[in-house]
Amino acid sequence: MGPPAECPGTSLAPATSVGDPRPADIWRGQRNRFLIEDARNTGQWIHAIGAFIQLVLFLIFLDAGYPTWRIVAAAGVFLVFATIQKAWIHASPDAQSFDRVFIATNLSAQTMVTVIVGLTGGLHSPTVPSLLLPSVISLLFFGPHAVARWIAFASALLIVAMGLLPQSFVGPLLPSGHYAIALSVGLGWNLFLLHMMVGKMTRAASKAGHSMACLREERLSDAEAQLRRLQSVGAKVAHELKNPLASIKGLCQLVARTPDSERTQERLAVVASEISRMETILNEYLSFSRPLEDLRPETLDVTAIARDVLDVLAGRADQAGVTLTLDGGATAVHGDGRRLKEALINLVANAIEATPNGGTVALRMRNGGDAVVLEVRDSGRGIAPEDLERIGTPFFTTRSNGTGLGVVLAQGVLNQHGGTLTYASTLGAGTTATITLPVKPTAAPEPVLRAAMVEARA
């Protein structure tokens, strides 16, 4: 089961965000994105028509013998507004910032209209209907939101203030004939703008609703796939726990029957070892099943993380007789330090376990253009080519006490950060795990990251 084939890309929030946004916020972001696309596609000809309408109105005023300075000032105000509005629309970086851009554009439009009305007769100006347009459009955009109510309230105050201004301040009245023509032109243009904005918002809302339906379908499909994966892995976990539990049960029975046996301490040590193995399996399973939205991104010092990893594993390496080394350095990256450290611990721990007594595990770092490269290189027995292709499959491992979930976890975390994990190995000469992490945050949308994680876990 998967999302409908006709579903477009939804460009949702990145997976590195903390928690899921509310459905209303997702819908609003999608609607704003479609409005931005529409505005950028149609903005040029709308501004051209608007400029023509304003020119017609100004010519009507000129024909009526209206003071030239007032007409020139009104034309200048319109040109400034049109320039600012076009720049704001094209500079809007994303759907989340579009609300702020819309408010700024709406307020500038209200200011423009108020100044033009004040220059051309006040409440007796044929451009008075334009005073209501910004507040009506804001109500359409925001709905019954406080922002829309405040904009409508400001519009009402401006109209009242305009009525209180003396006639000498707002300019003379137009002759009735010229007034009727200008009012008809201005009212027709405002009705056209209102109709166009309603159409744009309706289309954007419809597209956003379709995107939400696709997102719901996609998440339902992902949830079902994840459930099937967890059921499969859960069954394998139960199977893996069955053997150590049976061993523990048998050893405990032996200890109970012969508590003073010379082998009691040896048997208890085996019990402790089996319990530790079960704990490892359960911890890896929990990490495997942890949701993607668990990230807390920040700027990270990769070198510091690498040192911490080696410090954590120093005791294990010492017990195994393996030497740990750290070479090179790397620039900072953007990601979740806890998850990246967890992934690196899994890879270095695997390398330690694959390395015989007296061997070496080297963690090397370097900068590779716009990415950081980390290599975990061991001097162990190596991996056969046919086994190398299966690395990253749950419960596939070349170790007798391994689960394979550690590599799966590391792959998922690195894919989630926009990075990669590759392996190279030579039998008898060791294995190298190469991690590539982008320096800057990945711009990949959530569905892409989720698909990468699914692919890593499949």
N, C-alpha and C positions, 0 to 999 in steps of 0.2 A: 504494500500500500504506500503511495507517495502523493505528493501534492499534485494538483491538476496540471496538465501539460501547458495550459494557457496562462498559468500564473507567471507574472513577470518577476524580475528580481526586486526585492523589497528594500534593499539598502537600510537595514535596521541598525540599531545601535550595535557597536562592536561587542564581542563577547567578553571583553575585558572590563566591561562595566560591572559595578557591584549590584547584584540583584537584577530582577527583571523590571523594566518599566511598566507602568500601568497600561492596560489596553487602551484607555482613553488617550494617553500620551503617545502611544504608538500610532493610533489612528490620526491624531493631530499632526504628528511629524510627517506621516505619509501624505496627508492632505496638503500640508505646507510645501512638501517637496514637489507635488504636482502643480501647485499654484506658482512656485518659482519657475518651473519649466515652462508653464504657459505664459507667464509674464515676460520671460526672456525671449520667447518665440514671437509674441504678438506686441510687445511693448513699443517697438519702433513705429509700426503703422498706427497704433493708437495715439502716440505722441504726435505723429504727423497730422492725423485728423483733428486732434485737440488744438494744435497750433493753427490749423486752417479755420476752425470755428472761432477761436479767439481773434484771428485776423478779421473775420467777417464782422464780429461784434465791434471791434475797434473802428472799422471803417464806417459802421453805422453811427457810432459816436462822433467820428470826424465829420460825417455828412450833416449831422445835427448841429455842428458848430461847437462841440464840447471843447473845453480848454485842452490845448494840445499837451501841456505838461502832465495833466492827469492821465491821458491816454498812454503817453510814453512811459510813465511810471508804472501803470498797470501792466503794460506789455513787458517791461523789465522784470516785474515780480513773477509773471508767468514763466518767462524764460529761465529765471533762477530756479524756480520750483521744478520745472521739467528736467533741467540738468541734474539737480540733486536727486530727484526720484529715480532717474535712469541709472545714476551711479550707485545708489543704494541697492537697487534690485540686482544689478550685475555683480555687486560686491558681496552679496549675501552668501556666506560660505556654506551654510547647511540649513536643513529644515528646522533645527532647534533654534537657530538665531532669527528665523523669519518672523516670529512674533514681534521681536524688538524692532526689526526693520519695518514691519507693517505699522506699528504704533508711530514710529518716527515719520514715516511717509504720510500717514493719516494726519498727524499733527501739523506737518508742513503744508499739506493740502488745505487744512482748515485755516492756517495762517494766511496762505495765498488768497483764498477766497475772501476772507475777512478784509484783507487790505484792498483787494480789487473792488469789493462792494463799497468800502469806505471811500474809495477814490472816485466812484461813479454814481453817487447819489444816496448812499446809505440804504435805508429800508425802501426807498423809492427807486433803487437801481434795478434794472431788468435782470441783474445777475444774482438777486437775492435767493432764488431757489437753490443755488449752488451751496448756500450755507448749510443746508440740511444733508447734502450728499455724504460728506465724510462720516457723520454720526450714523447715518443709515447703513453705510458700508461696514463700519466697525461693529454694528449690531449683527449684521450678517456673518461677519468673520468670527467674532468672539461669542455670539449668543448672549444669554443672560449672565454676562460676566461683569465683574466690577469695573474692568477697564472700559468696556463698552458703555456702561452707565455713566462713568466719569466723562467720557468723550461727549456723550449726548448732553450731559449737564453743562459742559463747557460751551457747547454749541448754543444752547438756550441762553446762557449768560451773554454770549457775544451778540446774539440777536437783540436782547434787551438793551445792551450797551449801545448798539448801533442806533437804536431808536431814540436814545437820549442825546445823541450828538447833534449839535446845531447844524442847520442847513449850510451855513457858510463853511463849515469844516468838511462836510461830505461832498459838496459840489452841487451844481444846479440840477434841476430836473430835466429829463429829456422831453421833447415834444411828444405828444400822445402817439402819433404815427410811428416815429422812430422807436418809441418805447415798446409798442406792440410787436414790431418786427424783431427787436432785440430780445424781448421776453420769449417770443416763440422759438427763436433760434436757440437761446440758452436753455429753455425748458426741454426742448427736443433733445439737445445734447446730453443733458443730465439724465433724462429718461433712458437714452441709449446706453450711457455709462452704467446706469443701475441695472438695466437688462443684461448688459455684457458681464458685469460682476456677478450677478446671480447665476448666469450660465456657467461662468468659470468655476465658482464655488460648488455648484451642483455637480459639474463634471469631476472636479477634484475630490469631492466627498464620495462620489460613486466609485472612483478609482481606488480611493483609500479603503472603502468598504470591501472592495474586491481583494485588495492586498491583505486585509485583515483575515478574510475568509481563507486565502491561500496560506497565510501564516498559521492559522488555526489547524488547517489540514496538515501542514508540514510538521507542526509540533506534535500533533496526534500521531502522525506516522513515525516520528522520531521516538516518541514515548513508547509506542508499540514495539519498535525495533530494539530499543534499549531494554524493554522488559524481556523480550526473547533472549537478548544477549545475557542479561543478568540471570535468567532462569538456567541458561546453558552453563554459564560460568559457576552459578551457585551449585548446580549438580556436580560439577567437577571439583569444586571446593569440598563438598560433602564427601566425595570419593577420596580426595587427598587427605582429609582429616580422619577418615575411617581407619587407615593403617596405623598411624601413630596412636590413635585412641585404643586400638586393639593391643598394641604393644604395651602401652601404659597400663591397661587393665591386667594383662598377663603378668607384667613385672610386679605390680602392686600385690597381686595374689601370691606370687612367689615370696615377696618380702614379708607378707602377713603370715605365711606358713612357716618360714624359716628366718625370723628377724635377726637371729644371731649368726647367720651365715657369713662367711668371709667375703661373699660376693654381694652382700647387701649394699655397700657403698657404691659398687660398680653399677648395680641395677638402678639405684637412685640417680646416679649420674646420667644413665640412659633415659630415665623418666624426665629429668630436667631438660635433656637435649630434645626429646620428642615434644615436650611442652613448648620449648622455644621455637621449634619448627612449626607447630600449629599456630603460634602467635604470629610468626612471619607470614604464613599463608593468609590468616585473617586480616592482618594489617594491609597486605597487598590487595586483597579483595576489596576492603573498604576504600582504599585509594583509587582502585579501578572504578568503583561504582560512584565516586564523588562527582557531583554535577559540575558542568562547565562554568556555571555562573559563580563559582566559588573564588574567582580571581580578585585580587586587590592590587592593581597595577601601581607602580611607582618607579622612580629612577634608581637603578641598582648598580652597585660596584661589583662587577663580575669577579674580579680578583679576590675581593673579600669573601664572596660566597664560596669560591673554590677553596680558600684557606679553611673556612668553616667546615666544609665537607671533609677535607683531609683530617682535620682535628677530630671530627666525630668518628671517623673510621680508623683512627690511628691505633686504638686498642685492638680492633679486629685484625688489622694488618700485622701488628706485632705478634699476636697469637699464631697467625698463619705463617710467620717468618717472611713476610713480604715487605719490601721497602717502597714507601710512597714518596714521590717527588712532584714538585710544582715548578713549571718553567713558563717564562713569558709573562705577558700582561695584556690587558684588554681594556677598551673604553667602556663607559657605562652603557647599559641598555635599559629599555623600559619594559617592565613585566612584574610578575608576582614573585618576590624573592622566596617565599615559603615553598611555592610549588616547584620553582626551578631548582631550589636546593634539594627538594625531595627527589626530583627526577635525577639529578646528578649523583645523589647518594646511591640510588639504585644501580646506576651504571658503574660507579667506582666499586661498589660492593660486589657486583657481578665479576668485575675484573680481578678483584682480590681472590675470590673463590675459584677463579679459573687459573690462578697463578700458583705454581708449586713453591714449596719452601725454598727461600733464597732468591726468588724472582723479584721483579720490579713492576710497579704500576705507576706510569707517568701521566700526569695531567698537564697538558700543554695548552696555552692560550695565545691567540694572536688576532689582530684586526685584519679583516678581509673586505676592504672597501666599505660598504654600508652595512656590514654584518660583523659579528664576533664569532670566531671559530674556536671551539674547544675540542681537544682530542684526548680521549681516555685510552691509553695504549698499555697493554699488558704483555708480559713475556711468557705467557702460558702456553697451553698445548695447541691453541688455535681451533678453528671450526671448519669442518668439511664444507665444500661448496654447496652440496645438496642441503645441508643443515642451515647454512648461512641464509638461504632464500626463505627459510621459515622463521627466522628470528623476528619477534614481534607478534607471534601467534600465541594467544592465551594457552598456558599450560604446555607449550612446547619449550623444552629446555634440554641442554646437553649435560646438566648437572644432576646427580642422583637425588639430591634433596631440594631441587629448585622447582619453581612453579611457572616461570615465564611471564608472570604478571608484572614484574618490575620493569621489563623492557616495554611492555604495552603501556604502562603508566607513563614512562618517560616519553614515548612517542606521542601519546595524547597531549601531554603538557606542552611539549615543544611545538607540535602542530597548532595548538591553541594560541601560542605566542607568535605564530607566523614563521617558526623555525623548522628545521629538519634534523633527522637522525639517520645516519648511514653507517654501515659496518663494512670493514675490510679485514680479511683474515688469511693467514697462511698456516697450514698445519705444521706444528712443531716450532713455529716462530712467533706466535702470539696473535692478538686481535686488536684492532683499533676501532673505537666508536667515535664518530665525528659529529659534533653538534654545531649547527649553524643557527645563530640567533640574529634577527635584524636589530640594528641599533635604534631605529625609530619605531614607534608603535605601528603595527600593521594596520592597514585600512580595510582589510578584508571584512565583509559583513558577517554577522553572526551565523547565517545559514552555511556559509562557506567553511567557517571554522568548525561548526558542528559536524559538517560532512567529513572534514579531515579527521576529526576525533573518531567518528563512526568507522571510517576506513581503517584507522589505526587499531581499533578494537575488534574489527570484524574477523 
